[in-house]
Amino acid sequence: MSNPLESWSEEQRSAFLYRACADAEAGTTRADLFARLAVEAEAQAAIWRAQLTASGKPAPRPFVPDLRTRLVAELVRRFGPRPLRAILAAMKVRGMAIYSRHEPGGHSAPVAGNIEHRHRGLGGGGNLRAAVFGINDGLVSNASLIFGVAGANADPGVVLLTGVAGLVAGAFAMATGEFVSVRSQRELFEYQIGLERAELKEYPDAEAQELALIYKAKGLSGSEAQRVAKKLVSDPEHALDTLAREELGLNPDELGSPWGAAISSLLSFALGAAIPLVPFTLSAGAQSLAIAAALTGVALFAVGATLSLFTGRAAVASGARMLLLGGLAVAVTFGVGKLFGVSLS
């Protein structure tokens, strides 16, 4: 952020929220981290204040938090920072990565040489997992819809129309949701990286100190944390990536493309939703519902077995569990259709 007054306000707001986090974490090592980060934010605010006065502009009035900041601070004091870490990160509160699986007591703290490696995710496997879940969502939701309508003794034409409508509506709803979600993540990342880039240019030593505090909270000794932080900040582009991960808790590698996520979600949902529709499109007559039930059961088992690749469970057990849960959803909606439905033929 290039406007010194806005930057001053951002740092003051961060300091206010850091102190709220420290209050909520009283009695823990994290309280000390947030208290120190509050001091660092106030020091950085003083730098921006000095720039204002040096340029001949009037010094800002004493900071008064706005309604949103006061509301978030109150929620933090009531519920703690962990459930609010996404909101806090968006409001320039650093250190949220300590609530990830890498905090003390979890996996090892960062050390020079393995900082990048520990952030590598599933990559293509993550995309495959998302696709499998998309297929499962389409399969269960549309099968439940189809069987619910069929339970009301509707004719195959009505069931087909309902299933097609459910497929189209669900697929576009999923695509819209994914697009907005990924776009929002990217906007947050771009905004925060812009802030970090400006701050690295203005006060790299202060940014290194913030990063060192976070690494120390994760288990490094004070001297090692300082050494790693200074080494990272010496390379601005590398530092930006690391600050996004360590200070903001963001992983740039997992942001993806909004359009790619939307199209993938649409296609995977549509594929799953099409499975119980197949017999009705083939005019299988009275056997359509039974064939749809068989196809749905096989697909549910296959989806569950595929998910075992990511959970480590036995494929048969995972497939059986998915078949049971999906079958229960379909049975309930069929029963509701039977109970409240009327014949449309």
C-alpha positions in Angstrom: 0.0 0.0 0.0 1.6 3.3 -1.1 -0.6 5.7 0.9 1.2 6.4 4.2 -2.1 7.3 6.0 -3.8 4.1 4.9 -0.7 2.1 5.8 -0.5 3.7 9.2 -4.2 2.8 9.8 -3.6 -0.8 8.7 -0.8 -1.2 11.1 -2.7 0.3 14.0 -5.7 -1.9 13.3 -3.3 -4.9 13.2 -1.9 -4.0 16.5 -5.3 -3.7 18.0 -6.3 -7.1 16.8 -3.0 -8.6 17.9 -3.7 -7.5 21.4 -7.2 -9.0 21.2 -5.6 -12.3 20.1 -3.1 -12.1 23.0 -5.9 -11.6 25.5 -7.8 -14.6 24.1 -4.6 -16.7 24.2 -3.6 -15.6 27.8 -1.5 -18.2 29.5 -0.1 -19.7 26.4 3.1 -19.2 24.4 0.9 -17.8 21.6 -0.1 -14.9 23.8 3.6 -13.7 23.9 3.8 -14.1 20.1 0.8 -11.9 19.5 1.9 -9.3 22.1 5.3 -9.0 20.3 3.6 -8.8 16.9 1.5 -5.9 18.3 4.6 -4.1 19.3 6.1 -4.7 15.8 2.9 -3.4 14.1 3.0 -0.2 16.3 6.7 0.3 15.3 5.8 0.0 11.7 2.9 2.4 12.1 5.4 4.9 13.6 7.5 4.6 10.4 4.4 5.5 8.3 3.6 8.3 10.7 7.1 9.7 10.3 6.7 9.6 6.5 3.5 11.6 6.8 5.1 14.4 8.9 8.3 14.4 6.8 6.2 15.1 3.7 4.5 18.1 5.4 1.2 16.4 5.9 -0.6 16.6 9.3 0.0 13.7 11.7 -3.0 11.3 11.9 -5.4 11.6 14.8 -5.2 8.9 17.5 -6.4 5.6 16.2 -10.0 4.6 16.8 -11.0 1.1 15.6 -13.9 1.0 13.3 -17.0 -1.1 13.9 -15.8 -4.1 11.9 -12.5 -4.2 13.8 -14.2 -3.9 17.2 -16.7 -6.7 16.2 -13.8 -9.1 15.1 -11.9 -8.3 18.3 -14.9 -9.2 20.4 -15.4 -12.4 18.5 -11.7 -13.3 19.0 -11.9 -12.7 22.7 -15.0 -14.9 22.9 -14.0 -17.7 20.6 -10.3 -17.4 20.2 -8.3 -16.7 17.0 -8.3 -20.2 15.6 -11.9 -20.3 14.2 -11.5 -16.7 13.0 -8.0 -17.1 11.4 -9.3 -16.5 7.8 -11.0 -13.2 8.8 -7.9 -12.2 10.8 -5.6 -12.9 7.9 -7.7 -10.8 5.6 -7.4 -7.9 8.1 -3.6 -8.1 8.1 -3.1 -10.1 11.3 0.0 -12.3 10.8 0.9 -15.5 12.4 -2.3 -17.5 11.6 -0.1 -20.3 10.3 0.7 -21.3 13.9 -2.8 -22.8 14.0 -2.0 -25.1 11.1 -0.7 -28.6 11.4 2.8 -27.2 11.6 2.5 -25.5 15.0 4.5 -26.8 18.0 3.5 -30.3 19.0 2.6 -31.1 15.4 5.1 -31.5 12.6 8.6 -30.1 12.7 9.3 -26.4 12.7 10.9 -24.9 9.6 14.6 -25.0 9.3 16.9 -23.7 6.5 16.8 -25.9 3.5 13.3 -27.5 4.1 11.0 -24.5 4.3 9.7 -25.0 0.7 9.5 -28.8 0.9 7.1 -28.9 3.8 4.5 -26.9 1.9 4.1 -29.1 -1.0 0.6 -30.5 -1.2 -1.1 -33.1 -3.1 -0.8 -31.2 -6.4 -2.6 -33.2 -9.1 -3.9 -35.6 -6.4 -5.7 -32.7 -4.8 -7.5 -32.0 -8.1 -8.4 -35.7 -8.4 -9.8 -35.7 -4.9 -11.9 -32.6 -5.6 -13.2 -34.2 -8.8 -14.2 -37.4 -6.9 -16.0 -35.4 -4.3 -17.7 -33.4 -7.1 -18.9 -36.6 -8.7 -20.1 -37.9 -5.3 -22.1 -34.7 -4.7 -23.8 -34.9 -8.1 -24.5 -38.6 -7.7 -26.1 -38.4 -4.2 -28.0 -35.2 -4.7 -29.5 -36.1 -8.1 -30.2 -39.7 -7.2 -32.0 -38.5 -4.0 -34.0 -36.0 -6.1 -34.9 -38.6 -8.8 -35.9 -41.2 -6.3 -37.9 -38.7 -4.2 -39.9 -37.7 -7.3 -40.3 -41.4 -8.3 -41.6 -42.2 -4.9 -44.5 -39.9 -5.6 -45.5 -42.3 -8.5 -44.5 -39.8 -11.2 -44.2 -41.2 -14.7 -40.7 -41.7 -16.2 -41.0 -38.5 -18.3 -41.5 -36.4 -15.2 -38.6 -38.2 -13.4 -36.4 -37.5 -16.4 -37.3 -33.9 -16.5 -36.7 -33.5 -12.8 -33.3 -35.3 -13.0 -32.2 -33.1 -15.9 -33.3 -30.0 -14.1 -31.4 -31.1 -11.0 -28.3 -31.9 -13.0 -28.2 -28.5 -14.7 -29.1 -26.5 -11.6 -26.8 -28.3 -9.3 -23.8 -28.2 -11.8 -24.1 -24.5 -12.3 -24.6 -23.8 -8.6 -21.5 -25.8 -7.8 -19.6 -24.0 -10.6 -20.7 -20.6 -9.4 -19.7 -21.4 -5.8 -16.3 -22.6 -6.8 -15.6 -19.6 -9.0 -16.5 -17.2 -6.2 -14.6 -19.2 -3.6 -11.4 -19.4 -5.6 -11.7 -15.8 -6.9 -12.1 -14.6 -3.4 -9.0 -16.5 -2.3 -7.0 -15.0 -5.1 -8.2 -11.5 -4.3 -7.2 -11.9 -0.7 -3.8 -13.3 -1.7 -3.2 -10.5 -4.3 -4.2 -7.8 -1.7 -2.0 -9.2 1.0 1.0 -9.8 -1.2 0.7 -6.1 -2.3 0.8 -5.1 1.3 3.8 -7.3 2.0 5.7 -6.1 -1.1 5.3 -2.5 0.1 6.4 -3.3 3.6 9.4 -5.3 2.5 10.5 -2.2 0.5 9.9 0.2 3.4 11.1 -1.8 6.4 12.6 -5.2 5.6 14.2 -5.5 9.0 10.8 -5.2 10.7 9.3 -7.8 8.4 12.2 -10.1 9.2 11.5 -9.6 12.9 7.9 -10.5 12.5 8.8 -13.6 10.6 11.4 -14.6 13.2 8.7 -14.3 16.0 6.5 -16.7 14.1 9.3 -19.2 13.6 10.2 -18.9 17.2 6.6 -19.7 18.2 6.8 -22.8 16.0 9.8 -24.1 18.0 13.0 -22.7 16.6 15.5 -21.1 18.9 15.7 -17.3 18.9 19.0 -17.2 17.1 18.0 -19.8 14.5 14.7 -18.0 13.9 16.5 -14.7 13.3 19.0 -16.3 11.0 16.4 -18.0 8.8 14.2 -14.9 8.7 17.0 -12.6 7.7 18.1 -15.0 5.0 14.6 -15.2 3.5 14.0 -11.5 3.6 17.3 -10.9 1.7 15.6 -12.3 -1.4 12.4 -10.2 -1.8 10.6 -12.5 -4.3 11.3 -15.6 -2.3 10.4 -13.6 0.9 7.0 -12.7 -0.5 6.2 -16.4 -1.1 7.4 -17.3 2.4 5.5 -14.4 4.1 2.3 -15.5 2.4 2.7 -19.0 3.8 4.1 -18.2 7.3 2.5 -14.9 8.1 -0.8 -15.2 6.3 -1.3 -18.9 6.3 -1.9 -18.9 2.5 -0.5 -21.4 0.0 -0.1 -19.7 -3.4 0.3 -23.2 -5.0 -3.2 -24.2 -4.0 -5.1 -21.1 -5.2 -5.7 -22.4 -8.7 -7.7 -20.7 -11.5 -11.3 -19.5 -10.7 -12.4 -20.6 -14.2 -10.6 -23.9 -14.0 -12.2 -24.6 -10.6 -15.6 -23.7 -11.9 -15.4 -25.8 -15.1 -14.0 -28.8 -13.2 -16.7 -28.5 -10.6 -19.4 -28.2 -13.2 -18.2 -31.3 -15.2 -17.6 -33.5 -12.2 -21.0 -32.7 -10.6 -22.7 -33.3 -14.0 -21.0 -36.6 -14.4 -22.1 -37.9 -11.1 -25.7 -36.5 -11.5 -26.0 -38.2 -15.0 -25.5 -41.7 -13.6 -29.0 -42.3 -12.1 -30.5 -40.6 -15.2 -29.1 -43.0 -17.7 -32.0 -45.6 -17.7 -34.6 -42.9 -18.0 -32.9 -41.5 -21.1 -32.8 -45.0 -22.6 -36.6 -45.5 -22.1 -36.1 -48.6 -20.0 -39.8 -48.4 -19.0 -40.9 -50.0 -15.7 -37.3 -51.2 -15.1 -35.9 -47.7 -15.2 -36.0 -47.2 -11.4 -34.5 -50.5 -10.6 -31.6 -50.0 -13.1 -31.1 -46.5 -11.7 -30.8 -48.0 -8.2 -28.3 -50.5 -9.4 -26.2 -48.0 -11.2 -26.3 -45.6 -8.3 -25.2 -48.3 -5.9 -22.3 -49.4 -8.0 -21.2 -45.8 -8.5 -21.4 -45.0 -4.8 -19.3 -48.0 -4.0 -16.7 -47.0 -6.7 -16.6 -43.4 -5.3 -16.0 -44.6 -1.8 -13.3 -47.1 -2.9 -11.6 -44.3 -4.8 -11.6 -42.0 -1.8 -9.7 -44.7 0.1 -6.7 -43.6 -1.9 -6.7 -40.4 0.1 -7.9 -41.7 3.5 -5.8 -44.8 3.8 -8.8 -46.9 4.7 -9.4 -50.3 3.1 -11.1 -49.8 -0.3 -14.0 -52.3 0.4 -14.7 -50.7 3.8 -14.7 -47.2 2.3 -16.8 -48.2 -0.6 -19.3 -50.0 1.7 -19.6 -46.9 3.9 -20.3 -44.6 1.0 -22.8 -47.1 -0.4 -24.6 -47.2 3.0 -24.6 -43.4 3.5 -25.7 -42.6 -0.1 -28.2 -45.4 -0.1 -29.7 -44.0 3.2 -30.1 -40.6 1.6 -31.8 -42.0 -1.4 -34.1 -44.3 0.7 -35.2 -41.4 2.9 -36.1 -39.1 -0.1 -37.9 -42.1 -1.8 -39.9 -42.6 1.4 -40.8 -38.9 1.7 -42.0 -39.0 -1.9 -44.1 -42.1 -1.1 -45.5 -40.5 2.0 -46.4 -37.1 0.6 -46.5 -37.6 -3.2 -49.4 -38.1 -5.5 -49.6 -39.8 -8.8 -49.0 -37.5 -11.8 -49.8 -40.1 -14.4 
